[in-house]
Amino acid sequence: TTYKWYCENATDNDVLLGALSGPGYVYPSKMRGVDAYAKLYDFYTRRAGLKYGVIMDLPDSRAEQKEVFSQFLNSNSYQEGLFFIDYSNYAKWKGDAYLIDGKPVVSLSYILWEGQMTPEEMIQKLAASPTDPSSPESYSVIMLHLWSYNPDEIVEAFSDLPENVELVRPDLFLKMIKETL
């Protein structure tokens, strides 16, 4: 019922992601049968119309991460890209991005979580980031911890961004990363 309401009330600026819940907490690198899980994930994301997902995992290396997500995306024809969160340190991979068969996989760059970073500190980090649009290092994925800051605080903090910072929807972000890589 809730999902149906969001779909019926979505605007052209709204993008729904298959985020962390249930299957998002699977840790593909630690499981057997990634292909079987990916096919199930494919079925449900296709049924829900979610072309972009968020997966949490705990790989031991970037090579393992790429191998697992390659298996995952090769068995999942519907997904057009993934955001990746490392369980041990959500932003451990610092915005690492790569393509798997033309599909972008991007890790978190920063997490805006009370006690770790304030909205003002986030704005300063973004303002100091590289600005070359042809470089993947110029793009940042930020996870907002919903219980740390209320929406009004986030809107206020991000309402006066520096000129070199642009907020984009997740689908456009992944398309930009794909074109950059």
N, CA and C atoms as a LAMMPS dump frame, in Angstrom:
ITEM: TIMESTEP
0
ITEM: NUMBER OF ATOMS
543
ITEM: BOX BOUNDS ff ff ff
-5.0000000000000000e+02 5.0000000000000000e+02
-5.0000000000000000e+02 5.0000000000000000e+02
-5.0000000000000000e+02 5.0000000000000000e+02
ITEM: ATOMS id mol type element x y z
1 1 1 N 0.817 -1.189 0
2 1 2 C 0 0 0
3 1 3 C 0.866 1.26 0
4 2 1 N 1.881 1.286 0.847
5 2 2 C 2.755 2.46 0.924
6 2 3 C 3.516 2.656 -0.377
7 3 1 N 4.082 1.58 -0.902
8 3 2 C 4.837 1.673 -2.149
9 3 3 C 3.928 2.138 -3.292
10 4 1 N 2.726 1.607 -3.344
11 4 2 C 1.771 1.996 -4.38
12 4 3 C 1.479 3.496 -4.275
13 5 1 N 1.325 4.004 -3.059
14 5 2 C 1.08 5.433 -2.861
15 5 3 C 2.241 6.251 -3.409
16 6 1 N 3.488 5.846 -3.096
17 6 2 C 4.653 6.573 -3.606
18 6 3 C 4.671 6.562 -5.132
19 7 1 N 4.395 5.432 -5.736
20 7 2 C 4.384 5.349 -7.201
21 7 3 C 3.3 6.237 -7.802
22 8 1 N 2.132 6.217 -7.214
23 8 2 C 1.023 7.005 -7.744
24 8 3 C 1.233 8.502 -7.55
25 9 1 N 2.002 8.897 -6.551
26 9 2 C 2.198 10.311 -6.247
27 9 3 C 3.569 10.831 -6.659
28 10 1 N 4.361 10.001 -7.311
29 10 2 C 5.701 10.418 -7.732
30 10 3 C 5.61 11.468 -8.831
31 11 1 N 6.543 12.398 -8.794
32 11 2 C 6.651 13.398 -9.848
33 11 3 C 7.777 12.983 -10.79
34 12 1 N 7.99 13.752 -11.831
35 12 2 C 9.085 13.465 -12.76
36 12 3 C 10.45 13.594 -12.088
37 13 1 N 10.521 14.268 -10.945
38 13 2 C 11.784 14.442 -10.227
39 13 3 C 12.041 13.366 -9.184
40 14 1 N 11.102 12.466 -8.986
41 14 2 C 11.251 11.415 -7.987
42 14 3 C 11.835 10.154 -8.61
43 15 1 N 12.791 9.566 -7.918
44 15 2 C 13.386 8.303 -8.346
45 15 3 C 13.369 7.378 -7.135
46 16 1 N 12.779 6.217 -7.312
47 16 2 C 12.727 5.246 -6.227
48 16 3 C 13.867 4.254 -6.394
49 17 1 N 14.554 3.969 -5.302
50 17 2 C 15.667 3.018 -5.301
51 17 3 C 15.283 1.787 -4.511
52 18 1 N 15.842 0.638 -4.903
53 18 2 C 15.717 -0.557 -4.082
54 18 3 C 16.748 -0.431 -2.973
55 19 1 N 16.37 0.131 -1.854
56 19 2 C 17.329 0.487 -0.809
57 19 3 C 17.519 -0.623 0.216
58 20 1 N 18.284 -0.309 1.243
59 20 2 C 18.621 -1.285 2.27
60 20 3 C 17.406 -1.67 3.094
61 21 1 N 16.993 -2.872 2.874
62 21 2 C 15.908 -3.475 3.617
63 21 3 C 15.835 -4.904 3.119
64 22 1 N 15.572 -5.826 3.958
65 22 2 C 15.456 -7.214 3.506
66 22 3 C 16.616 -7.626 2.621
67 23 1 N 16.388 -7.81 1.312
68 23 2 C 17.428 -8.3 0.41
69 23 3 C 18.649 -7.385 0.299
70 24 1 N 18.518 -6.101 0.628
71 24 2 C 19.665 -5.206 0.561
72 24 3 C 20.731 -5.521 1.586
73 25 1 N 20.35 -6.235 2.647
74 25 2 C 21.28 -6.581 3.723
75 25 3 C 21.893 -7.971 3.547
76 26 1 N 22.079 -8.396 2.337
77 26 2 C 22.442 -9.778 2.07
78 26 3 C 23.925 -10.091 2.182
79 27 1 N 24.809 -9.145 1.948
80 27 2 C 26.258 -9.368 1.943
81 27 3 C 26.629 -10.447 0.917
82 28 1 N 26.463 -10.148 -0.38
83 28 2 C 26.683 -11.157 -1.42
84 28 3 C 28.041 -11.851 -1.361
85 29 1 N 29.09 -11.152 -0.92
86 29 2 C 30.412 -11.786 -0.893
87 29 3 C 30.51 -12.876 0.166
88 30 1 N 29.587 -12.924 1.101
89 30 2 C 29.633 -13.908 2.176
90 30 3 C 28.64 -15.048 1.969
91 31 1 N 27.946 -15.045 0.848
92 31 2 C 26.915 -16.069 0.652
93 31 3 C 27.284 -17.015 -0.481
94 32 1 N 26.7 -18.166 -0.448
95 32 2 C 26.795 -19.101 -1.563
96 32 3 C 25.606 -18.84 -2.475
97 33 1 N 25.771 -19.071 -3.734
98 33 2 C 24.64 -18.927 -4.655
99 33 3 C 24.257 -17.497 -4.947
100 34 1 N 25.238 -16.645 -5.22
101 34 2 C 24.94 -15.252 -5.55
102 34 3 C 24.006 -15.181 -6.753
103 35 1 N 24.209 -16.05 -7.726
104 35 2 C 23.374 -16.027 -8.931
105 35 3 C 21.899 -16.255 -8.583
106 36 1 N 21.629 -17.217 -7.722
107 36 2 C 20.245 -17.517 -7.344
108 36 3 C 19.619 -16.32 -6.625
109 37 1 N 20.383 -15.717 -5.713
110 37 2 C 19.872 -14.541 -5.018
111 37 3 C 19.64 -13.393 -6.001
112 38 1 N 20.575 -13.187 -6.928
113 38 2 C 20.456 -12.091 -7.89
114 38 3 C 19.217 -12.252 -8.762
115 39 1 N 18.905 -13.483 -9.118
116 39 2 C 17.705 -13.717 -9.928
117 39 3 C 16.439 -13.378 -9.127
118 40 1 N 16.441 -13.697 -7.851
119 40 2 C 15.314 -13.35 -6.994
120 40 3 C 15.215 -11.829 -6.845
121 41 1 N 16.359 -11.198 -6.617
122 41 2 C 16.411 -9.733 -6.517
123 41 3 C 15.914 -9.112 -7.82
124 42 1 N 16.334 -9.68 -8.955
125 42 2 C 15.91 -9.209 -10.273
126 42 3 C 14.387 -9.294 -10.391
127 43 1 N 13.814 -10.412 -9.972
128 43 2 C 12.365 -10.599 -10.056
129 43 3 C 11.638 -9.504 -9.281
130 44 1 N 12.064 -9.271 -8.037
131 44 2 C 11.352 -8.305 -7.198
132 44 3 C 11.603 -6.859 -7.622
133 45 1 N 12.827 -6.52 -8.021
134 45 2 C 13.078 -5.144 -8.459
135 45 3 C 12.356 -4.857 -9.772
136 46 1 N 12.305 -5.838 -10.648
137 46 2 C 11.565 -5.686 -11.914
138 46 3 C 10.076 -5.485 -11.615
139 47 1 N 9.546 -6.311 -10.733
140 47 2 C 8.127 -6.225 -10.371
141 47 3 C 7.787 -4.856 -9.759
142 48 1 N 8.747 -4.316 -8.996
143 48 2 C 8.535 -3.014 -8.352
144 48 3 C 8.954 -1.841 -9.239
145 49 1 N 9.599 -2.131 -10.38
146 49 2 C 10.042 -1.058 -11.269
147 49 3 C 11.255 -0.303 -10.761
148 50 1 N 12.093 -0.961 -9.952
149 50 2 C 13.277 -0.32 -9.359
150 50 3 C 14.522 -0.675 -10.176
151 51 1 N 14.976 0.262 -10.992
152 51 2 C 16.111 0.007 -11.882
153 51 3 C 17.461 0.244 -11.209
154 52 1 N 17.457 0.854 -10.043
155 52 2 C 18.692 1.169 -9.329
156 52 3 C 18.581 0.618 -7.921
157 53 1 N 19.65 0.035 -7.419
158 53 2 C 19.599 -0.582 -6.106
159 53 3 C 20.698 -0.095 -5.181
160 54 1 N 20.528 -0.468 -3.931
161 54 2 C 21.522 -0.198 -2.895
162 54 3 C 21.803 -1.531 -2.225
163 55 1 N 23.06 -1.933 -2.221
164 55 2 C 23.45 -3.215 -1.635
165 55 3 C 24.523 -2.973 -0.576
166 56 1 N 24.393 -3.662 0.543
167 56 2 C 25.425 -3.623 1.577
168 56 3 C 26.2 -4.938 1.507
169 57 1 N 27.508 -4.836 1.664
170 57 2 C 28.342 -6.029 1.631
171 57 3 C 29.571 -5.784 2.493
172 58 1 N 30.381 -6.797 2.622
173 58 2 C 31.598 -6.733 3.433
174 58 3 C 32.715 -7.487 2.71
175 59 1 N 33.098 -7.01 1.508
176 59 2 C 34.153 -7.715 0.779
177 59 3 C 35.519 -7.466 1.406
178 60 1 N 36.427 -8.415 1.186
179 60 2 C 37.771 -8.288 1.732
180 60 3 C 38.666 -7.404 0.879
181 61 1 N 38.324 -7.246 -0.405
182 61 2 C 39.16 -6.456 -1.306
183 61 3 C 38.304 -5.887 -2.429
184 62 1 N 38.877 -4.935 -3.146
185 62 2 C 38.172 -4.377 -4.3
186 62 3 C 37.989 -5.46 -5.366
187 63 1 N 38.968 -6.333 -5.531
188 63 2 C 38.853 -7.416 -6.522
189 63 3 C 37.674 -8.319 -6.184
190 64 1 N 37.533 -8.668 -4.9
191 64 2 C 36.399 -9.5 -4.489
192 64 3 C 35.087 -8.75 -4.706
193 65 1 N 35.074 -7.47 -4.381
194 65 2 C 33.891 -6.645 -4.568
195 65 3 C 33.467 -6.664 -6.041
196 66 1 N 34.407 -6.448 -6.948
197 66 2 C 34.086 -6.413 -8.374
198 66 3 C 33.622 -7.792 -8.873
199 67 1 N 34.235 -8.837 -8.372
200 67 2 C 33.843 -10.196 -8.777
201 67 3 C 32.411 -10.501 -8.347
202 68 1 N 32.096 -10.176 -7.109
203 68 2 C 30.76 -10.457 -6.578
204 68 3 C 29.706 -9.628 -7.299
205 69 1 N 29.968 -8.33 -7.492
206 69 2 C 28.974 -7.495 -8.163
207 69 3 C 28.861 -7.838 -9.638
208 70 1 N 29.916 -8.363 -10.225
209 70 2 C 29.836 -8.838 -11.603
210 70 3 C 28.882 -10.027 -11.685
211 71 1 N 29.024 -10.984 -10.768
212 71 2 C 28.098 -12.12 -10.717
213 71 3 C 26.672 -11.624 -10.478
214 72 1 N 26.538 -10.69 -9.553
215 72 2 C 25.228 -10.173 -9.194
216 72 3 C 24.556 -9.494 -10.385
217 73 1 N 25.261 -8.574 -11.055
218 73 2 C 24.67 -7.834 -12.157
219 73 3 C 24.479 -8.689 -13.405
220 74 1 N 25.339 -9.679 -13.617
221 74 2 C 25.165 -10.563 -14.773
222 74 3 C 23.918 -11.433 -14.636
223 75 1 N 23.478 -11.693 -13.412
224 75 2 C 22.27 -12.484 -13.172
225 75 3 C 21.047 -11.596 -12.969
226 76 1 N 21.225 -10.303 -13.109
227 76 2 C 20.165 -9.351 -12.823
228 76 3 C 20.055 -8.395 -14.005
229 77 1 N 19.232 -8.748 -14.969
230 77 2 C 19.145 -7.97 -16.207
231 77 3 C 18.412 -6.646 -16.044
232 78 1 N 17.63 -6.489 -15
233 78 2 C 16.809 -5.291 -14.858
234 78 3 C 17.569 -4.118 -14.25
235 79 1 N 18.491 -4.385 -13.345
236 79 2 C 19.217 -3.311 -12.669
237 79 3 C 20.106 -2.553 -13.647
238 80 1 N 20.05 -1.223 -13.578
239 80 2 C 20.886 -0.378 -14.43
240 80 3 C 22.076 0.186 -13.678
241 81 1 N 22.142 -0.059 -12.371
242 81 2 C 23.262 0.417 -11.574
243 81 3 C 23.024 0.15 -10.105
244 82 1 N 24.122 0.17 -9.359
245 82 2 C 24.057 -0.103 -7.924
246 82 3 C 24.848 0.931 -7.136
247 83 1 N 24.319 1.262 -5.975
248 83 2 C 25.083 1.986 -4.968
249 83 3 C 25.508 0.942 -3.945
250 84 1 N 26.761 1.024 -3.515
251 84 2 C 27.336 0.02 -2.63
252 84 3 C 27.724 0.646 -1.299
253 85 1 N 27.331 -0.014 -0.223
254 85 2 C 27.684 0.412 1.133
255 85 3 C 28.472 -0.711 1.79
256 86 1 N 29.634 -0.39 2.31
257 86 2 C 30.433 -1.372 3.035
258 86 3 C 29.942 -1.422 4.483
259 87 1 N 29.658 -2.619 4.96
260 87 2 C 29.094 -2.758 6.3
261 87 3 C 30.046 -2.276 7.395
262 88 1 N 31.331 -2.533 7.254
263 88 2 C 32.273 -2.204 8.327
264 88 3 C 32.474 -0.706 8.491
265 89 1 N 32.384 0.026 7.416
266 89 2 C 32.572 1.477 7.421
267 89 3 C 31.847 1.976 6.179
268 90 1 N 30.664 2.472 6.343
269 90 2 C 29.779 2.768 5.215
270 90 3 C 30.486 3.459 4.043
271 91 1 N 31.393 4.376 4.33
272 91 2 C 32.07 5.118 3.266
273 91 3 C 33.523 4.66 3.091
274 92 1 N 33.814 3.428 3.439
275 92 2 C 35.178 2.889 3.381
276 92 3 C 35.828 3.043 2.006
277 93 1 N 35.055 2.86 0.93
278 93 2 C 35.62 2.847 -0.423
279 93 3 C 35.655 4.235 -1.044
280 94 1 N 35.236 5.265 -0.298
281 94 2 C 35.408 6.678 -0.664
282 94 3 C 34.958 7.024 -2.082
283 95 1 N 33.785 6.561 -2.479
284 95 2 C 33.25 6.926 -3.779
285 95 3 C 33.821 6.149 -4.945
286 96 1 N 34.477 5.034 -4.66
287 96 2 C 35.028 4.194 -5.72
288 96 3 C 33.926 3.865 -6.723
289 97 1 N 34.237 3.977 -8.005
290 97 2 C 33.241 3.74 -9.046
291 97 3 C 33.86 2.959 -10.19
292 98 1 N 33.08 2.056 -10.756
293 98 2 C 33.523 1.284 -11.916
294 98 3 C 32.295 0.788 -12.657
295 99 1 N 32.519 0.294 -13.869
296 99 2 C 31.443 -0.264 -14.672
297 99 3 C 31.561 -1.773 -14.731
298 100 1 N 30.427 -2.439 -14.699
299 100 2 C 30.36 -3.881 -14.932
300 100 3 C 29.374 -4.075 -16.074
301 101 1 N 29.887 -4.489 -17.208
302 101 2 C 29.061 -4.643 -18.413
303 101 3 C 28.222 -3.399 -18.672
304 102 1 N 28.846 -2.235 -18.52
305 102 2 C 28.171 -0.973 -18.798
306 102 3 C 27.283 -0.463 -17.689
307 103 1 N 27.213 -1.181 -16.564
308 103 2 C 26.371 -0.761 -15.443
309 103 3 C 27.258 -0.197 -14.336
310 104 1 N 26.996 1.041 -13.892
311 104 2 C 27.834 1.633 -12.854
312 104 3 C 27.58 1.046 -11.462
313 105 1 N 28.668 0.864 -10.746
314 105 2 C 28.632 0.483 -9.333
315 105 3 C 29.425 1.563 -8.607
316 106 1 N 28.794 2.223 -7.639
317 106 2 C 29.428 3.356 -6.962
318 106 3 C 29.273 3.178 -5.452
319 107 1 N 30.377 3.354 -4.741
320 107 2 C 30.319 3.261 -3.278
321 107 3 C 30.078 4.65 -2.682
322 108 1 N 29.673 4.667 -1.422
323 108 2 C 29.448 5.935 -0.728
324 108 3 C 30.746 6.715 -0.606
325 109 1 N 30.63 8.024 -0.739
326 109 2 C 31.775 8.911 -0.517
327 109 3 C 31.788 9.401 0.926
328 110 1 N 30.604 9.76 1.42
329 110 2 C 30.472 10.327 2.764
330 110 3 C 29.171 9.841 3.381
331 111 1 N 29.143 9.886 4.707
332 111 2 C 27.893 9.62 5.414
333 111 3 C 27.64 10.764 6.373
334 112 1 N 26.478 11.322 6.244
335 112 2 C 26.068 12.434 7.096
336 112 3 C 25.3 11.843 8.269
337 113 1 N 26.021 11.653 9.365
338 113 2 C 25.494 10.954 10.525
339 113 3 C 25.919 11.734 11.762
340 114 1 N 24.97 11.998 12.613
341 114 2 C 25.27 12.757 13.823
342 114 3 C 26.412 12.095 14.597
343 115 1 N 27.357 12.905 15.02
344 115 2 C 28.516 12.392 15.733
345 115 3 C 29.679 12.072 14.805
346 116 1 N 29.412 11.957 13.502
347 116 2 C 30.472 11.699 12.532
348 116 3 C 30.73 12.918 11.656
349 117 1 N 29.639 13.57 11.229
350 117 2 C 29.779 14.729 10.365
351 117 3 C 28.515 15.572 10.449
352 118 1 N 28.697 16.885 10.498
353 118 2 C 27.555 17.791 10.497
354 118 3 C 27.244 18.205 9.06
355 119 1 N 26.051 18.721 8.813
356 119 2 C 25.751 19.221 7.467
357 119 3 C 26.743 20.291 7.011
358 120 1 N 27.156 21.154 7.928
359 120 2 C 28.112 22.21 7.575
360 120 3 C 29.467 21.624 7.166
361 121 1 N 29.92 20.602 7.882
362 121 2 C 31.178 19.934 7.51
363 121 3 C 31.053 19.249 6.151
364 122 1 N 29.877 18.694 5.878
365 122 2 C 29.643 18.047 4.589
366 122 3 C 29.765 19.064 3.451
367 123 1 N 29.156 20.218 3.628
368 123 2 C 29.213 21.276 2.615
369 123 3 C 30.671 21.686 2.384
370 124 1 N 31.452 21.81 3.452
371 124 2 C 32.868 22.177 3.303
372 124 3 C 33.634 21.115 2.52
373 125 1 N 33.388 19.841 2.799
374 125 2 C 34.062 18.763 2.068
375 125 3 C 33.691 18.798 0.587
376 126 1 N 32.415 19.004 0.311
377 126 2 C 31.972 19.051 -1.08
378 126 3 C 32.581 20.25 -1.813
379 127 1 N 32.64 21.387 -1.141
380 127 2 C 33.2 22.59 -1.758
381 127 3 C 34.683 22.411 -2.08
382 128 1 N 35.374 21.596 -1.28
383 128 2 C 36.811 21.377 -1.477
384 128 3 C 37.11 20.21 -2.424
385 129 1 N 36.075 19.538 -2.914
386 129 2 C 36.261 18.376 -3.785
387 129 3 C 36.725 18.803 -5.174
388 130 1 N 37.345 17.875 -5.917
389 130 2 C 37.726 18.17 -7.303
390 130 3 C 36.487 18.546 -8.128
391 131 1 N 36.704 19.289 -9.189
392 131 2 C 35.574 19.784 -9.983
393 131 3 C 35.663 19.433 -11.461
394 132 1 N 36.539 18.533 -11.835
395 132 2 C 36.669 18.141 -13.237
396 132 3 C 35.572 17.137 -13.578
397 133 1 N 34.593 17.512 -14.417
398 133 2 C 33.481 16.598 -14.71
399 133 3 C 33.899 15.312 -15.415
400 134 1 N 35.111 15.266 -15.962
401 134 2 C 35.562 14.042 -16.632
402 134 3 C 36.277 13.09 -15.683
403 135 1 N 36.334 13.456 -14.402
404 135 2 C 37.008 12.626 -13.4
405 135 3 C 36.007 12.058 -12.397
406 136 1 N 36.031 10.733 -12.18
407 136 2 C 35.118 10.141 -11.193
408 136 3 C 35.31 10.697 -9.782
409 137 1 N 36.505 11.213 -9.472
410 137 2 C 36.765 11.775 -8.14
411 137 3 C 35.979 13.061 -7.889
412 138 1 N 35.391 13.615 -8.936
413 138 2 C 34.617 14.853 -8.802
414 138 3 C 33.162 14.591 -8.409
415 139 1 N 32.799 13.337 -8.253
416 139 2 C 31.421 12.97 -7.924
417 139 3 C 31.382 12.356 -6.531
418 140 1 N 30.355 12.69 -5.764
419 140 2 C 30.238 12.187 -4.393
420 140 3 C 28.841 11.628 -4.144
421 141 1 N 28.804 10.471 -3.491
422 141 2 C 27.543 9.886 -3.041
423 141 3 C 27.483 10.094 -1.532
424 142 1 N 26.41 10.708 -1.089
425 142 2 C 26.248 11.017 0.334
426 142 3 C 25.052 10.245 0.873
427 143 1 N 25.275 9.541 1.952
428 143 2 C 24.169 8.867 2.635
429 143 3 C 23.739 9.751 3.799
430 144 1 N 22.452 10.054 3.847
431 144 2 C 21.902 10.847 4.939
432 144 3 C 21.269 9.9 5.945
433 145 1 N 21.75 9.937 7.159
434 145 2 C 21.169 9.112 8.213
435 145 3 C 19.902 9.806 8.71
436 146 1 N 18.756 9.191 8.426
437 146 2 C 17.469 9.849 8.649
438 146 3 C 17.146 10.153 10.1
439 147 1 N 17.765 9.449 11.027
440 147 2 C 17.457 9.685 12.429
441 147 3 C 18.417 10.693 13.058
442 148 1 N 19.391 11.153 12.306
443 148 2 C 20.35 12.118 12.839
444 148 3 C 19.921 13.562 12.613
445 149 1 N 19.385 13.843 11.455
446 149 2 C 19.005 15.211 11.106
447 149 3 C 17.612 15.183 10.487
448 150 1 N 16.793 16.172 10.841
449 150 2 C 15.457 16.205 10.26
450 150 3 C 15.52 16.827 8.861
451 151 1 N 14.512 16.59 8.042
452 151 2 C 14.537 17.095 6.666
453 151 3 C 14.74 18.606 6.553
454 152 1 N 14.163 19.374 7.476
455 152 2 C 14.331 20.832 7.421
456 152 3 C 15.79 21.232 7.601
457 153 1 N 16.509 20.541 8.505
458 153 2 C 17.934 20.832 8.708
459 153 3 C 18.738 20.544 7.435
460 154 1 N 18.405 19.458 6.765
461 154 2 C 19.117 19.084 5.533
462 154 3 C 18.82 20.093 4.427
463 155 1 N 17.548 20.439 4.248
464 155 2 C 17.18 21.405 3.216
465 155 3 C 17.869 22.737 3.472
466 156 1 N 17.875 23.175 4.716
467 156 2 C 18.526 24.449 5.05
468 156 3 C 20.033 24.383 4.771
469 157 1 N 20.673 23.322 5.195
470 157 2 C 22.122 23.205 4.998
471 157 3 C 22.492 23.157 3.52
472 158 1 N 21.694 22.473 2.713
473 158 2 C 22.024 22.292 1.301
474 158 3 C 21.4 23.368 0.404
475 159 1 N 20.713 24.341 0.983
476 159 2 C 20.054 25.361 0.162
477 159 3 C 21.027 26.395 -0.382
478 160 1 N 22.168 26.533 0.242
479 160 2 C 23.141 27.532 -0.204
480 160 3 C 24.473 26.851 -0.514
481 161 1 N 24.433 25.966 -1.495
482 161 2 C 25.639 25.218 -1.872
483 161 3 C 26.612 26.11 -2.629
484 162 1 N 27.892 25.809 -2.511
485 162 2 C 28.876 26.54 -3.316
486 162 3 C 28.582 26.338 -4.803
487 163 1 N 29.051 27.257 -5.616
488 163 2 C 28.771 27.223 -7.051
489 163 3 C 29.266 25.949 -7.73
490 164 1 N 30.322 25.349 -7.213
491 164 2 C 30.896 24.15 -7.85
492 164 3 C 30.218 22.848 -7.424
493 165 1 N 29.128 22.922 -6.658
494 165 2 C 28.436 21.728 -6.176
495 165 3 C 27.017 21.696 -6.746
496 166 1 N 26.662 20.574 -7.313
497 166 2 C 25.327 20.401 -7.877
498 166 3 C 24.731 19.101 -7.335
499 167 1 N 23.51 19.169 -6.844
500 167 2 C 22.808 17.97 -6.392
501 167 3 C 22.036 17.391 -7.57
502 168 1 N 22.129 16.072 -7.738
503 168 2 C 21.398 15.414 -8.822
504 168 3 C 20.692 14.179 -8.276
505 169 1 N 19.662 13.763 -9.006
506 169 2 C 18.929 12.556 -8.638
507 169 3 C 19.84 11.339 -8.8
508 170 1 N 19.544 10.259 -8.084
509 170 2 C 20.387 9.056 -8.171
510 170 3 C 20.499 8.474 -9.586
511 171 1 N 19.404 8.48 -10.352
512 171 2 C 19.476 7.93 -11.704
513 171 3 C 20.38 8.777 -12.598
514 172 1 N 20.28 10.094 -12.485
515 172 2 C 21.148 10.971 -13.274
516 172 3 C 22.597 10.845 -12.836
517 173 1 N 22.789 10.694 -11.531
518 173 2 C 24.146 10.517 -11.011
519 173 3 C 24.799 9.282 -11.644
520 174 1 N 24.092 8.158 -11.638
521 174 2 C 24.656 6.935 -12.209
522 174 3 C 24.889 7.074 -13.713
523 175 1 N 24.013 7.782 -14.404
524 175 2 C 24.229 8.026 -15.835
525 175 3 C 25.469 8.885 -16.054
526 176 1 N 25.67 9.884 -15.193
527 176 2 C 26.869 10.733 -15.301
528 176 3 C 28.13 9.915 -15.046
529 177 1 N 28.099 9.062 -14.045
530 177 2 C 29.244 8.208 -13.742
531 177 3 C 29.522 7.283 -14.927
532 178 1 N 28.474 6.709 -15.485
533 178 2 C 28.639 5.802 -16.636
534 178 3 C 29.309 6.537 -17.794
535 179 1 N 28.856 7.757 -18.088
536 179 2 C 29.454 8.529 -19.176
537 179 3 C 30.898 8.919 -18.855
538 180 1 N 31.182 9.214 -17.605
539 180 2 C 32.537 9.609 -17.189
540 180 3 C 33.508 8.434 -17.287
541 181 1 N 33.045 7.241 -16.875
542 181 2 C 33.929 6.083 -16.88
543 181 3 C 34.038 5.492 -18.276
